Every structure is written in structure tokens, then in C-alpha cells.
């Protein structure tokens, strides 16, 4: 799935971390904002899964905020946040597997009862004779 560039908003700010004197002068960190609920490129189901997957990165208004400051260049950080958003969207596109209720088999029930009996017998053998 491709998210249109007009739905992404970028903010550039000063980065923490490595960079020497350059870190105090150049705004290399990138903050990506993506309004999931207003996006026309996502279905409502995918949008809800995306917000749930984003966790703390999602705001109450349904906007995902991703901060990138791993790289020393603005271009590198911009590509990094776009990649991270695309990975999140790909994960949200995969529908969760439906859990089907199952019951223990007759053999597994019998094994469980037999194990309980063995454990009880071992404890019984440890007791002092009355």
C-alpha cells in the first residue's frame, strides 16, 4: 500500500545525539505526522488496526507521530520515518488470525488424570505410616 505524499506532514527539528558542532546548528531530526482517520487511502478496519498497533505513537485524535533521528542527515531521517510508517501499515493490513475454540481430546484428559494420580501416589508414599 502506498500512502500519498500529500497525507504526510514533516517537521524538522534539531536532533540529539552524535553530530558534533553540527548538531547545534542543523535541523536533521524529522517528525512525521500522519492523520490516519482522515486518510482516504486506508479502509476503516486497517485504520483502526494501525492506531492500535502504533500504541504510544498515536494521539487521541488518531494521528500517528514518528520521530526519526538515527541518521546524521535530514534525508536519511526522512527516509527512515517513511519506511517505519510503511512497515506499520503493512503490519496493520494483515488481518489477525481468527481463534477457533478447541477442546482437549479424550486421550489428553486421560493423560492428565494419570499424571495427577502418579503425583498423588508419590506424595502419599512420602507420608509417615499412621
N, C-alpha and C positions, 0 to 999 in steps of 0.2 A: 504494500500500500504506500502510495506517495502522498505526502501532506503538501498542499500548495504553499509556496513561499509566502504568499500574502497573509496566511493564517499564523505565521510565526513572527514574534516580536523579539528583537535583540536589544540588550542593553550592554554597554561596555563600561567596565569599571577597573580600578586598579587592583591588581592581583597580589595576594600574599605569596610567600614562598620565594624560590630562587629567582634571580634576575639581577642581582647586584644593584648598582645605582639606577639602572633602567626601570626597576620595579616601582620606584617612586615617581617616575615621570610618565610612563606609558600605560594606557588603559588596555591591558591584554586580556583580562578576565572577561568572560561572556556569560550573561544571564539570559537564558531563553525562556520566553513565556508563550504558552500555547493554551488558548481557551478551548477546552475540549467540548463543552456544551454548545458553544456557538459554531463549532466546526461542521461544515457541510460535507466534509469528506469521510466522516465516521458515522456508522449506524449507532442508534441509541444504546444497543446492547454492548457494542465494543467500547463506546464512550464510558459507560458505567464501569465496565471491567478495567478500563485504562485508569480511571480515577482511583479505583480500589487498589490496583497494582502500584500506582505511584506513591501511595502512602503519605508520608510527611511532605513530599514534593508537591502534593495537590493542595490548593487553597479551598476554602469553604465555597467560593464562587465557581469552582470547577475549572480552575486554571492550573496548569502544571508549570512549575518553575524549576529549571535545571541550571545549575551553576557549573561552569567549566573554567578551571584554572590549572589544568595539568600541564599545559604546554606554555612555552615562553612567547608564543606569537598569538595574535588575535585570530588569525586564520586557522591555526591549529586548534584553538579552543572552540571556535565556531563549528568546525567540522566535528569535533568531539561531542558537543552537546546535541547536534543534529543526529549523529549516529546513535547516541544514547536514547534519544526520543524515538527514533525508528525502531530500535530494539524493544523498547517498551510497548510500542504499538503492535509490533509483530507478536509479542507475547500475549497481548490483550486480544488479538484476532483469533487465537486458538481457543476454541470453546472448551470449558472444563469437562472432563470425563464424567459421565453420569454414574453415580454409585448405585449399584444394584444390591439390595439386601440379600444376604445368603444365610443359610442355616448350617450348623455343624452336622457332619454326617454321623450315621449311627456308629460307625467304627471309631470315629474320633471321640464320641461320647463315651464309648466303652473303654477306650484307652485312658481317658481322663479319670474315670471311676476306678479303673485298675491301679493307676498311679496313686490315687488317694488312698486306696486300700493298702498298698505297699508302704506308703509313708506312715500310715496309722499303725501298721504292724511293727515297723521299726521303732516307733515311739513306745508302743506297748511293750516291746522286748526290753527297753531301757528301764522300765519301772522296776521297783523292788517288789519281790513277791509279797503278797498280802497274807 
